[in-house]
Structure formats: structure tokens, C-alpha cells
Amino acid sequence: MGLKRVWQGVLRGAEKAAQRIPAVQKRLETEYAQVEAMVRSKMRPKLESLPDFPTLPEQGVPREQILEWLQQLREQETPLWKQGRVSGTVYHGDEHHTAFLSQVYALHAQSNPLHADLFPSTIKFEAEIVRMTARLLRAPETDDPAQQVVGTTTSGGTESILLAMKTYRDWARAEKGVSEPEVIAPETAHPAFDKAAHLFGVKLIRTPVGDDFKANLDAMHRAMTRQTIALVGSAPGYPHGVVDPIPQIAQLAKQYGVGMHVDACLGGFLLPFIEALGYPVTPWDFRVDGVTSISVDPHKYGYTPKGLSVVLYRGRHLRRYQYFTATEWQGGLYASPTLPGSRPGALSVAGWAAMVAIGKQGYLECARQIMETALHIRKGIEQMPELKLMGEPLFLIAFTSAQEQLNIYQVLDQLAQRGWRLTALQRPPGLHLAVTIRHAQPGVADAFLSDLRDAIHYVKAHPEAKGEMAPIYGMANSLPFRGVVDEVLRRYLDALYD
């Protein structure tokens, strides 16, 4: 009888849940429509003189007209980042620097590294980008091929991470017989690791972080199995700007004979100079025994054009597992060091030009300005009782609400209305500002702190106010069913291209 009553209770619960489904579906469709409307209204250029081109025009549009359209769009989209009102995104933006890189790009616009015989200079520039980056990250000077730090350029941080994970998969398969590879990464590690796991058949095991948002070493240790091929740490992590305990993770990796990848895409070209200025930085580069690969993006704080990253390996043998070769194709012999075949060589040439033109002293001066600005903003936030910092920020400052009644996403919306574009964090809710040289302009940091105070006061006085992002992120944080949130993101991507 007891079992019968339990079963009847289950059936009644299911019936009530079924009755609620239409209402839930209606609410979800409303949320989905809100996302699509927001994307279409905010992320499509508003220029009355610019027609749509759903098909190729019968006659080509005059080049002068196209340039006029593009100039108008540039003027429309430039002010926010140029004024230093955007988190990260445009890391340098100086007009003279940008004009110089554009000139370099134009000189090599036809370059394609796939055809090394036709464009040998591009290969030289890419090789030097790799070597300069390796030396910046404390690569040892050695003739031992097993300890030499080598690598390749890539199209961005995501590709660098993809290639590193593919390399560890193939290495473990060939040399350790691992057929069901697993990678262990803190929950704060970039989603590019999830993408790599999805694409390359690797199981990604996410482990919790501590209250300081740093990787929990014990949790990573407990997650290890005989199928583990690599551990991951960030320098710093994108959400909260904190550096994981890289020396301890690397020691654990070395103890068990697995790879240890440091994702330094965000900080790789800034942390070395922050450390040179005397700020305390957890060791994270190739000085650390056990670190076997690093991804780093010159196109962030290296101030190169977008589309340039570097992936580095300790050991020439390891890098070879990144390559792809085809020996039996009727079209001839084929070899590719990275994921794409053809690549825009002009990006690499311009990247090399940026690095050589700025030099160590130029990067050091930028780091000085960035850190002084970041410390000023951090102190200002610490003086706001409604907020609290998340972790131990250096140049990326994450913060959340210190008071339960303050909705941090409503603060985000209010900042947006005042012309600021910050990054929203979730689980737990928060915001972050990646400080760049744009924020070091006179008056920008004080203007941000003033507008942040005003936004907080407004939200406290109007807790019922609904913006655009607050409802979306509120839903994402409250719904336990991640499939619903996944659908929201897919609707967002649909709206971008429809």
C-alpha cells in the first residue's frame, strides 16, 4: 500500500507539472523574443543611407560610395571604445598606432603563409613572433630539444587552446595508449576548452574554485584518473582576473606525467611587465617546472591587429603532434601547422611590426599606466559599501553586490545607459572591467567611478526597474535547466545572422 500511495503521489505531481507546461512555454517564448528583439535593435548598424544586400547587386557599387558608408559606420561605432568606456575589447586604439598597422597590412595584403615559397618573409615574421613571445615568457636558453620552447602563431586564443588540447590528445594516444582522454580544468577556465573537448572527443572535467576564485588543487587531484592527459590553469582567468596556483598545478602534472597548459591569452603580454614594475605576480610562465604549454594573445595587450595568437610548447617533439599532414592526396603533398589552410599573412606581418615598434620600454610604460588606473578604480570600488571585489584583481577588476537587495545586473543596465559597456559574470552574479590603455586617459577612471555610484543609487531607489540585460541574466542564473539558457544563446546567434 505504501508503494501504491507513493506512485499515486508521483502521478499527481506529474499531472500538475503538465498543467504548468503551457504557462512555462509561454514565458520562455516571451524571453526568447526579448533576446531576439534586443539583438536586432542593438547589434545591427543603423545607417539610413546603407542599403541591404540580400543578393549580389547587378552592377558593382562604386568604391567611393562603399568607402563613404564604411567611414560613416566607423564614426558611429568608434566613440565608446575610443573614450575608454568599454571593458577590454580595443586594447590600444591610438590613431597613429592604428594607421601604422594599416599601412603594414596594406603592403602585405596578398600574403598567404600556406604558400611559404611565395611569401618567405611572412614565415620569417611569424617565426620571430613565436621566438619573441617565448623569450618574454621566460623560455630557457638551451640546446636540449626536449626543453626548448617552440610554437606557432594562430588566429586567436580559441585556436591556440584548441590546438593545445588536440596536441595532448594525440600525444597521449601515441605515447601513453590513452583511448578516452580527459582534461581537468577549473570551472573558471575559458569555454574554448569546452569547445576543444567537443571537437576532439576529449572529456573535460570541470573542478570547483575556492572563495578566492583560484583553482582548487585538491579538487583537481581527486579528479585525476589514468585517462588524464593534461591539467589547465589560467594566468589570469577571464571572469575574475586572478592567477591560478600555477606552480602547484604544474607540480601535480609533472608528478603524474601529464601535460600542464597555462591559458595566458589575456595576461601573457601584460603580466611580465606588471611583474617588472614590482607588483606581486604568481609565477606562471616557463620558469615553472612542469608547465608544458602556454597560449597567449598578442592581439590583446600585445597591441597587434585582431586575429593573432601564439601557442607555445616545452619540447620540439610535443609541437609535432599539433601538425596535420596528408601524403596520399592527388593534389600533392599537404602540410598545415594549425587548423586553417590559407591564412591572412598580413595579420602576422602587422603583428610583428607592432611588437618591434613598441618594444620592451613601450610595453612597460603601457603596463605602468594600466596598473595605476586599475588601482585607482579598485580603491574607488572598495569605498562603495554596496559592492565587494571578487578575488584579488590586478588589471581586470571583478565585483559583485555586497547587499542582497542590490541587483548587480540592474547596475549593469544603468551603466550601459550612461555609456559604459562592462562584462556580466554569472554563478555567482558579477561584473568586470578589463582595464586597458584607453582607461588611462585623463578623467576616464573618475568618470567611471562617478557613474558607478550613480547607477548604484538609482537601482537602490528603483529596484523594480527593468533593463535589457538584467532580465536575461536573471533568468540565466535562476533557471536550473541549462537547456533553456542554451536555447536563448542559440536564438541570439540566429538573430545575428538572420
C-alpha positions in Angstrom: 0.0 0.0 0.0 2.9 2.4 0.8 4.3 1.9 -2.7 0.9 2.5 -4.2 0.5 5.8 -2.4 4.0 6.9 -3.4 3.2 6.1 -7.1 -0.1 7.9 -6.9 1.7 10.9 -5.5 4.2 10.8 -8.4 1.3 10.7 -10.9 -0.4 13.7 -9.2 2.8 15.7 -9.3 3.4 14.9 -12.9 -0.2 15.9 -13.8 0.3 19.3 -12.0 3.6 19.8 -13.8 2.0 19.0 -17.1 -0.7 21.7 -16.4 2.1 24.2 -15.8 3.9 23.4 -19.1 1.9 25.8 -21.3 2.5 28.7 -18.9 6.2 27.9 -18.7 6.4 27.6 -22.5 4.7 31.0 -22.9 7.1 32.7 -20.5 10.1 31.1 -22.3 8.8 32.3 -25.7 8.5 35.8 -24.3 12.1 35.6 -23.0 13.3 34.3 -26.4 11.5 37.0 -28.3 13.1 39.6 -25.9 16.6 38.3 -26.7 15.9 38.4 -30.5 14.4 41.9 -30.4 17.4 43.2 -28.3 19.9 41.7 -30.8 18.2 43.1 -33.8 17.8 46.5 -32.3 21.2 46.9 -30.7 23.6 44.9 -32.9 22.6 45.9 -36.4 24.1 49.1 -37.9 21.6 52.0 -38.0 22.6 53.9 -41.2 19.7 55.1 -43.4 22.0 55.6 -46.4 23.3 52.0 -46.2 21.0 49.6 -48.2 20.7 45.9 -47.5 22.2 43.4 -50.0 20.4 40.1 -49.7 21.7 39.2 -53.2 24.7 40.4 -55.2 23.9 43.7 -56.9 23.5 43.6 -60.7 26.1 46.3 -61.1 29.0 46.8 -58.7 28.6 49.7 -56.3 31.2 52.5 -56.8 34.1 52.1 -54.5 33.8 55.8 -53.4 30.2 55.0 -52.2 31.4 51.9 -50.3 34.1 53.9 -48.6 31.7 56.6 -47.6 29.4 54.0 -46.0 32.2 52.4 -44.1 33.5 55.7 -42.9 30.1 56.6 -41.5 29.9 53.3 -39.8 33.3 53.7 -38.3 32.4 57.1 -36.9 29.2 55.6 -35.5 30.9 52.7 -33.7 34.1 54.3 -32.5 33.2 56.7 -29.7 32.6 54.2 -26.8 35.8 52.3 -27.1 37.8 55.4 -28.0 36.7 57.2 -24.9 37.7 54.3 -22.7 34.1 53.3 -21.8 34.4 49.6 -22.8 35.9 46.6 -20.9 38.8 45.2 -22.8 37.9 44.8 -26.5 40.1 47.5 -28.0 43.3 47.3 -26.1 45.3 50.2 -27.7 43.4 52.1 -30.2 45.8 55.1 -30.7 45.2 56.6 -34.1 48.9 56.7 -35.0 49.5 53.1 -34.0 46.4 52.0 -35.9 47.4 53.9 -39.0 50.8 52.4 -38.9 49.4 48.9 -38.7 47.0 49.6 -41.5 49.9 50.7 -43.7 51.9 47.5 -42.9 48.8 45.4 -43.6 48.2 47.0 -47.0 51.8 46.2 -48.0 51.3 42.5 -47.4 47.5 42.2 -48.2 48.1 39.3 -50.6 50.4 37.3 -48.3 49.3 33.7 -47.5 51.7 31.6 -45.3 50.3 28.4 -46.8 52.5 29.3 -49.8 55.8 29.7 -48.0 57.7 29.6 -51.2 56.0 32.7 -52.5 55.9 34.6 -49.2 59.0 33.6 -47.3 59.2 36.9 -45.4 55.8 36.2 -43.8 57.2 32.9 -42.4 60.2 34.8 -41.0 57.9 37.3 -39.3 55.7 34.5 -37.8 58.8 32.6 -36.5 60.1 35.8 -34.9 56.7 36.5 -33.2 57.0 33.0 -31.7 60.6 33.5 -30.6 59.9 37.0 -29.1 56.9 35.7 -27.2 58.8 32.6 -25.9 61.6 34.8 -24.6 59.0 37.1 -23.0 57.6 34.1 -21.2 60.9 33.1 -19.8 61.7 30.2 -22.2 65.1 28.7 -21.2 68.1 29.1 -23.4 69.1 25.6 -24.1 70.2 23.3 -26.9 68.2 20.4 -25.4 65.3 19.8 -27.9 63.2 18.4 -25.0 63.4 21.7 -23.1 63.4 24.2 -26.0 60.2 26.2 -26.1 58.7 26.3 -29.6 55.3 27.1 -31.1 53.3 28.6 -33.9 51.1 31.6 -34.5 47.3 31.1 -34.6 44.2 33.1 -35.4 43.3 33.8 -31.8 43.1 32.4 -28.3 40.5 29.9 -29.1 42.5 28.3 -31.8 45.6 28.2 -29.6 43.6 26.4 -26.9 42.1 24.0 -29.5 45.5 23.2 -30.8 47.0 22.6 -27.4 44.2 20.2 -26.5 44.4 18.4 -29.8 48.2 18.1 -29.3 47.8 16.5 -25.8 45.1 14.1 -27.2 47.4 12.9 -30.0 50.4 12.7 -27.7 48.7 10.7 -25.1 47.2 8.4 -27.7 50.5 7.7 -29.4 52.8 7.6 -26.4 50.6 6.5 -23.5 47.9 4.5 -25.2 45.1 6.7 -23.8 41.9 6.0 -25.7 39.4 8.0 -23.7 41.3 11.2 -22.9 40.4 13.5 -20.1 41.4 17.1 -19.3 40.9 18.7 -15.9 40.2 22.4 -15.8 38.9 24.8 -13.1 35.3 26.0 -13.7 36.7 29.4 -14.4 38.8 28.3 -17.4 37.7 29.7 -20.7 34.8 28.0 -22.7 37.4 27.4 -25.5 38.3 24.3 -23.5 34.7 23.0 -23.8 34.8 23.7 -27.5 38.1 21.7 -27.8 36.6 18.8 -25.8 33.5 18.8 -28.1 35.5 19.0 -31.3 38.3 16.5 -30.4 36.4 13.9 -28.4 38.1 14.8 -25.1 36.2 14.6 -21.8 36.6 17.9 -19.9 36.3 17.6 -16.2 35.5 21.0 -14.5 36.6 21.3 -10.9 35.5 23.9 -8.3 37.4 27.0 -7.3 37.9 28.4 -3.9 36.3 31.6 -2.4 39.3 33.4 -3.9 38.2 32.1 -7.4 41.5 30.3 -7.8 41.7 26.7 -8.9 41.3 24.2 -6.0 44.3 21.9 -6.2 42.8 19.1 -4.1 39.7 19.0 -6.3 41.9 18.7 -9.4 44.0 16.0 -7.8 40.8 14.0 -6.9 39.6 14.3 -10.4 42.7 12.7 -12.0 42.4 9.2 -13.5 44.6 7.0 -15.7 42.9 8.8 -18.7 44.0 12.2 -17.6 46.2 13.8 -20.3 46.5 17.4 -19.1 45.7 19.9 -16.4 44.8 23.5 -17.0 45.4 26.8 -15.2 44.8 30.4 -16.2 47.0 33.5 -15.9 44.7 35.2 -15.2 41.2 33.7 -15.5 38.9 35.8 -17.7 36.0 36.1 -15.3 37.7 37.4 -12.2 41.3 38.3 -13.3 43.0 36.1 -10.8 46.0 33.9 -11.5 45.6 30.2 -10.6 48.2 28.5 -8.4 50.2 27.5 -11.5 53.4 26.2 -9.6 51.3 23.7 -7.6 49.2 22.6 -10.6 52.4 22.1 -12.7 54.0 20.1 -9.9 50.9 17.8 -9.8 51.0 17.4 -13.6 54.7 16.6 -13.5 54.2 14.1 -10.7 51.8 12.1 -12.8 53.5 12.6 -16.2 50.7 14.6 -17.8 50.6 17.9 -19.7 50.1 21.3 -18.0 48.6 24.1 -20.1 48.5 27.7 -18.9 45.9 29.9 -20.6 47.6 33.3 -20.6 45.6 34.6 -23.6 44.5 37.6 -21.6 47.6 38.3 -19.4 50.6 36.9 -21.4 51.7 40.3 -22.8 50.9 42.2 -19.6 51.8 40.1 -16.6 55.6 40.1 -17.4 55.7 43.9 -17.4 53.5 44.2 -14.3 56.0 42.0 -12.5 58.9 44.1 -13.9 57.2 47.1 -12.3 57.4 45.4 -8.9 53.8 44.2 -8.5 53.4 40.7 -6.9 52.5 38.1 -9.6 52.2 34.4 -9.0 54.8 32.5 -11.2 53.1 31.1 -14.2 55.4 31.0 -17.2 58.1 28.7 -18.4 60.1 29.4 -15.3 57.7 27.0 -13.6 58.9 23.4 -13.9 56.0 21.3 -15.2 54.4 23.9 -17.4 54.4 22.3 -20.8 52.4 24.7 -22.9 51.1 28.2 -22.9 48.5 30.1 -25.0 49.0 33.9 -25.3 47.3 36.6 -27.4 49.5 39.4 -28.8 46.2 40.8 -30.2 45.2 41.8 -26.7 47.8 43.6 -24.5 50.4 43.0 -27.2 48.6 45.6 -29.3 48.7 43.8 -32.6 45.8 43.6 -35.0 43.0 41.2 -34.1 43.5 37.7 -35.3 46.9 36.9 -33.8 47.7 34.5 -31.0 50.6 32.2 -30.1 50.7 28.7 -28.7 54.0 27.5 -27.2 55.3 24.1 -26.1 58.1 22.9 -24.0 59.8 20.4 -26.3 60.1 20.3 -30.0 58.7 16.7 -30.0 55.4 17.9 -28.4 54.7 20.5 -31.0 54.8 17.9 -33.8 51.6 16.4 -32.5 49.9 19.7 -33.4 50.6 19.4 -37.1 48.4 17.9 -39.8 49.9 16.2 -42.9 48.4 14.4 -45.9 50.7 12.3 -48.0 48.3 10.5 -50.4 46.2 13.3 -51.9 46.1 13.6 -55.6 46.6 17.3 -55.3 50.0 16.8 -54.0 51.7 16.8 -50.5 49.9 18.8 -47.9 51.1 20.1 -44.5 49.4 22.6 -42.2 50.8 23.6 -38.8 47.4 24.9 -37.5 43.7 24.5 -38.1 43.3 26.7 -41.2 44.9 26.2 -44.5 45.1 29.6 -46.1 45.7 32.4 -43.6 46.0 36.2 -43.9 49.7 36.7 -43.7 49.3 40.4 -43.4 47.9 40.0 -39.9 51.2 38.3 -38.9 53.3 40.9 -40.6 51.4 43.7 -38.9 51.7 41.8 -35.6 55.4 41.6 -35.9 55.6 45.3 -36.8 53.6 46.2 -33.7 55.8 44.2 -31.4 59.0 45.6 -32.8 57.7 49.1 -32.9 56.6 49.1 -29.3 59.5 47.3 -27.7 60.0 46.4 -24.1 60.0 50.0 -22.9 56.8 50.8 -24.7 55.1 47.8 -23.2 56.4 48.7 -19.8 55.0 52.2 -20.0 51.6 50.9 -21.0 51.6 48.4 -18.1 52.5 51.3 -15.7 49.6 53.4 -16.9 47.2 50.4 -16.8 48.1 49.4 -13.3 47.9 52.9 -11.9 44.5 53.3 -13.4 43.4 49.8 -12.2 44.5 50.5 -8.6 42.6 53.8 -8.7 39.4 52.1 -9.8 39.9 49.2 -7.3 40.2 51.7 -4.4 37.1 53.5 -5.6 35.1 50.3 -5.7 36.4 49.3 -2.2 35.0 52.5 -0.8 31.5 51.6 -2.1 29.7 49.7 0.7 27.2 48.3 -1.8 29.9 46.4 -3.7 32.7 43.9 -3.0 35.6 42.8 -5.1 35.8 39.2 -6.4 39.2 37.7 -5.9 42.5 39.7 -6.0 42.4 41.8 -9.1 45.4 43.1 -10.9 44.3 44.8 -14.2 40.9 43.1 -14.5 38.6 44.2 -11.7 35.6 41.9 -10.9 33.0 42.9 -8.4 29.5 41.9 -7.1 26.8 43.1 -4.8 27.6 43.2 -1.1 23.9 43.7 -0.4 21.3 41.2 -1.2 18.7 43.7 -2.3 21.0 45.2 -5.0 20.7 43.5 -8.3 24.1 43.8 -10.0 22.6 43.2 -13.4 20.4 46.3 -13.0 23.6 48.2 -12.2 25.0 46.9 -15.4 22.0 48.2 -17.3 22.3 51.6 -15.7 25.9 51.8 -16.6 25.0 51.0 -20.2 22.5 53.8 -20.2 25.4 56.1 -19.0 27.5 54.9 -22.0 29.6 52.1 -20.3 30.0 48.5 -21.6 31.1 46.1 -18.9 31.1 42.3 -18.9 28.5 40.4 -17.0 29.5 37.4 -14.9 27.3 34.6 -13.6 27.4 31.8 -11.0 27.9 34.0 -8.9 26.5 37.2 -10.5 29.0 40.0 -11.0 30.6 42.4 -13.4 34.1 43.0 -14.6 36.1 45.8 -16.2 39.3 44.8 -18.0 41.4 48.0 -17.8 43.3 49.0 -20.9 45.4 51.9 -22.0 42.1 53.6 -23.1 41.0 53.8 -19.5 44.3 55.6 -18.6 43.2 58.7 -20.4 42.7 61.7 -18.1 39.4 61.7 -16.3 38.1 58.3 -17.5 38.6 56.4 -14.3 37.0 59.1 -12.2 34.0 59.3 -14.6 33.6 55.5 -14.3 33.5 55.6 -10.6 31.1 58.5 -10.5 28.7 56.8 -12.9 29.0 53.6 -11.0 27.9 55.4 -7.8 25.0 57.0 -9.6 24.0 53.6 -11.1 24.0 52.0 -7.7 21.9 54.8 -6.1 19.4 54.6 -9.0 19.0 50.9 -8.6 18.6 51.2 -4.8 15.9 53.8 -5.4 14.2 52.0 -8.2 14.6 48.2 -7.5 11.7 47.5 -9.9 13.4 49.0 -12.9 13.9 46.5 -15.7 16.7 47.0 -18.3 17.6 44.8 -21.2 20.4 42.6 -19.8 19.1 42.3 -16.2 16.1 40.1 -17.0 18.2 37.9 -19.4 21.0 37.3 -16.9 18.5 37.0 -14.0 16.8 34.2 -15.9 20.1 32.5 -16.7 21.1 32.5 -13.1 17.8 31.3 -11.7 16.9 28.6 -14.2 18.3 25.1 -13.2 17.7 23.8 -16.7 20.7 24.9 -18.7 19.0 23.7 -21.9 16.7 26.7 -21.7 19.7 29.0 -21.4 21.3 27.2 -24.3 18.2 27.9 -26.4 18.5 31.6 -25.5 22.1 31.7 -26.8 21.1 29.9 -30.0 18.3 32.4 -30.6 20.9 35.1 -30.0 23.2 33.7 -32.7 20.3 33.2 -35.1 19.3 36.8 -34.7 22.8 37.9 -35.6 22.7 36.3 -39.0 19.0 36.3 -39.9 
